[in-house]
Amino acid sequence: MLYQIISLVLDVAVGLVCGVCLLRLYMQQQRIPMSARAGNPIGPFIFALTDWVVLPLRRVLPKLSALDLASLVAAFLLQLAQFLVLWLLQGAAQSLAMVGVLAVFGLLRVALSGLTGLVMIYALLSWVQARSPVSDLLDRLVAPLLSPIRRHMPLMGGVDLSPLALLLLLQVLVMLTSGLQSMALMAAA
């Protein structure tokens, strides 16, 4: 039971910081200003939660055009640390290579879960027509993902079903990722 409690606490804590690192990466890739003065109400929160891990990595890792490699590596290292702790708690019963495999798939899981959450909040806010800095920010984050779907999926009776289609696609990706993780773990065993 202690293992499950530790696993849950690690999953929530690491998932939050890892997800915010990935959000930082995505927002920088989309060239969304990160300051509150520029209309981003969550930018200071993102910096406060991730600077401790991203800034030291930035000193040693180059920035590749629009890709903030330090944020991506930080997210991966957090996942790696989580699964390493869980591996040690299990008594190192499995191969150490499985820790790396689990970290890669954990990173994919966090990314897909984060995108799912963004799309769900975006869809809910679009129903109530709430105009706020947060809804504008969500629109800038989700619109690049929805635009290819919107080109092929017309409005149905004035209702935009593209967020639903994107959610369906993300769930299919979650299923595929789970299957690939199972195959990779069997191969590593």
Secondary structure, DSSP 8 states (H G I E B T S, - for coil): -HHHHHHHHHHHHHHHHHHHHHHHHHHHHTT---STTTT-TTHHHHHHHHHHHHHHHHHHS--BTTB-HHHHHHHHHHHHHHHHHHHHHTTS-S-THHHHHHHHHHHHHHHHHHHHHHHHHHHHHHHHT--SHHHHHHHHHHHHHHHHHHHHS--BTTB--HHHHHHHHHHHHHHHHHHHHHHHHHHH-
